């Protein structure tokens, strides 16, 4: 990630649950659409601990070079170790770097990509320009970004029994939180919906947009590996006060979204009560949800001619 964010993307979100974001057959389809079998050099920007490039490695040639860039040294070390474990014989390198000033030469990769990077940046346009700069003419820029405003307003089996006023408060808090983060320069959580236009404005051509097909259904008895991973993530967040349970971050985001102290406290207590109700419903085996999210894959081709 770039220095335009206040801090690197939290390690709280790099757990095992992230391994279940993609269906294998969809990745195979995406690989055909992107012609990954013709990619000799691929750069994953804001690579975290290497989840995304680790998946793409299955679909590029065995001798293709994979480059991972992340601004956080701990993430870089994690990505290097993870990739070595998954793909010990593949040529890959991981390095620290800023998404707004990538340590790569002009036109040196066939495909530059990122996953959940741009939503965290105050100036995603600058990162898009860097992705284009390091990609050769005719190469592809591929960004995978969500609309997390949509994803924050989730529906479950508890929704019909929740009073309407409480649901309105929850939606209002989500709107204030997302807007508050944008106002603080922490990125735009609904950027996925804006990306095609940003790609066009940057000068990318042949822009294509797809929606990721993976849902994470949560259905009793919660025995599937992806459900167990989700349960473990929520338990970890609650125990550590991290992720959505970071009270200080929650309050700062709502305040920046024009919430007063009373509304912040009311929203916080309602969030805790909702989480407790969900925990109890899971214990009672009556909680369920389809678990769909809105994730976009946005692709553009770098022009063969110089952009004027």
N, C-alpha and C positions, 0 to 999 in steps of 0.2 A: 504494500500500500504506500501511498505517497505521504509526504509530510503535511499535506493539506488536511489530513485528518488529525484529530487530537491524540489518538493512540492507535496502535495496530489493532486489527480485528481481533476481538477477544478469543483467547484460547478456549474459552468455555464453549465455543461453537465448533470446535475442531474434534469432537468426539466421534465415537463409532457410528452414531446416528447419521452422520454425513455420508457414510458408505452406501446408504440406501436411497439416495436422491435420484438415481437413474435406473431404468430398466435396461437390461442387456440388449434386448431386441431393438429398443429405440436407439441405443448407441450405435448399433450396427446400421440402422437406417440413416442416422446422422452421418456416420462415417462415409456412406455411399454418397449422400448429398454433398458432403464437403470434399469428396475425393481424397480422403486421408491417405489412401494407398499411394498417392503421388507426392506426399509431403516429405521433404528431406530434412527440413529444419523447422521445428515448432517451438514457439516461446509461450510459456504460461506466465502471465504477469499478475502479481499479487497471489502467488501460488500457494500461500499458506504452507501446510505440511504435505502438499502434493497430491491431494485427492483427485483433482481434475486432470492434471497431466498423467497421473497414474492410470486413469481410465482410458484416456486417449492413446496411451502407449500401446494398447492392445490392437489398435487399428492403423497405425503408421508402419512403414517398412521396418524390418528388424534393425537396419543400420541407420535409421533416421535419428538425428540428434535432437534431443529434447532439452530445452533450457528453461529453468524456473527462476523467476526473479521475485523477491519479496523484501520489503524494507526491514523486517524483523529478523535478527540473527537467530533467535530460537526457532522460528518457523523454518528458516533456511536449513538449519541443522536437522530438524525433524523431517523435512522433505527429502533431504539427502539420504537419511537413514531409511525412511519408508520406501523410497524408490529402489535403493540397493537391495532391500528385502524382497520387494515384489518383482523387480526386473534387474537381477544382478549382472546380466550380460549386455544390457542396453547402454549405448552412449548417452550420457546425460550429465548435465552440470547445473548446479544451483548456486545462486549468488545473491548478495544483498544489493538492493537497488531501489530507486524511487520511481514510481510509475509516471512521474512528470519529467523525468530525466533519465531514461533507461540507459544502462551501461552496455548498449548494443549499437553496432554500426548501422548506417542507413541501408535499407533494403537487404538485410542479411538473413531474414527468415522467410519461409514460404507462407507461414500462418502464425499470426499473433492472436492470442486468446486470453480471456480472463473470465473468472466465475465469481460473482458476488464481490467484485472490486469497486466498480464504478458507483454503486449506490452509497459508498462510504466517502466519496470525494466531493469536496466543495466545488471543484472545477473539473467535472468529468470530461469536458471538451478538450482540455489539455492532455489528459491521458489518452483519449481517442487519437489525438494528433500524434502522440508518441507511438501508439500501436501502429498507425499508418506509416510513420517514418521508418520503423525498423522492418517493415514488410516490403518485400520486393514488388515492383510493378506487376500487376496481374495476380498477386497473392491475395490472401484473404485475412480479414479481421473478423473475429468471432467473439461476441460478448454474450455471456449467460447471466442475465440479471432478472430479479423478481419485481413484482409489485407487492411490497410488503405491507402497504396500507390495506390492500385487499386481504392479504394473508393474516393480518392481525385481527380482522373481524371474522373469526372462525365460528362455524356452527357445529354443534355437537348434540347429543341426545339430551343435554341439559338445557339447550336453548328454549324449547317450547315451555318449559316450566319456570324459566327466569322471568320475573316481572318486567314489563316493557320499559318502565322508567330506569331500571338497572341496566337493561340492554342499551338504552339511549346514552346513559352515562358512560358505559364501556366504549361505545362508538365515538363519543365526544372525546374521551381520553385518548383513544387511538389517533384521532385527527390532530389533537393538540400535540401529542408526542411526536408524530411524524413531522408536523410543521415546525415544532420546536427544534428538532434535530437539524432540519434544513436551515433554519435561521442561525443556528450556531456554527454553520459551516461543516456539519458532520455528514452531509450527503442527503440525497433525496431517495426515500425508501420506495417511491413509486416510479423510479427512473426507468424500469423495464418498459413501461408504456411510452416513454419519450425517446427511447434510443433510436428507433428507425429515423426519426426526424433529425436527431443529432448526427447520425451517420451521414445522412444526405447533406446536411449543412457542411460537414467536414470535407465533402467531396468524394466519398465512397460511392461506388457504382454497383449496379445489380443487387440492390439490397433485398434480402429475403428475411422473413420472420416466421418462426415456428414456436409453438408452445410445447414445453416438455410434458410428457405423458404420464409421469410417475406420480401416483398418490401413495400416501402412507396410511392405509385404513387402520383404525384402532377398534378392534372387535374382540369381545370376550372369547376365549379365556386369556387373550393377550400373550400367547405362547410363541408367536412368530419372532424370528430374530430381530426384525426391524422394530417390532413393538417393544421388545425387551430393551433395545438400544434407546428408544424414546423414553421409556420409563427411567432408565439409568441416567439419561441426560437431565430430566426434570428433577430427579432426586439430587443429582450433583449440584444443579443450580440452586435448589432450595437450601441445601446444606452449606454451600459456600457463599450464598448471597450474591451470586453472579448471574450473568445472563439477564433474563427479565426480572430477577429478584434483587437486582442492585438498586437499593432504595435511593442512594444519592443520585445516580444517573437518571432514574425514573423521575425524581423531583426536578432535576435540572432541565430535563427535556420538556416536561409539562410547563414549567415556569416560562421557558423560552417560547412555548406555544400559547402564552397569555393566560395560563391558569393561575389563580391566586392560591394562597396557602391552604385555605379550606377545601378547595376543589382538589388540590394535590393529595391531601390527606384522605379525603373521601374516595378518590380514585384508587389510592394505594390500598386502603382497607377493603374496597370492593374487589380488587384484584386478588388479594390474599384470600378473601372469602370464596371467590370463584374457584381458586386453586384447591382450597380445602374441600369444596363440594365435589370437584372432579376427583380428588383423591378418594373420597368416601365412595363415590359412585363406582370407581374402579375396584375398590375393595369389595363392593356389593355385586360386582360383575354386571352393572347396568349402564356403564358408560360406553358409548360407541360414537364413531365419527368416520366419515369417508376419507378425511385427511388429504384432500386435494389442495394444491397451492398453485399460484399463478407465476410461472417461470417462463421467460422468453429466451429463445436463442435468436440473436440478431446477427446477420452476416452481411458483410459488404466487401467488394473487390476494390483493391487499390488500382487506380487508373494506370493504363500503360503509358499515357502521356503525362507530363508534369502538370500539377494542379496550379492554376494561376489565380 
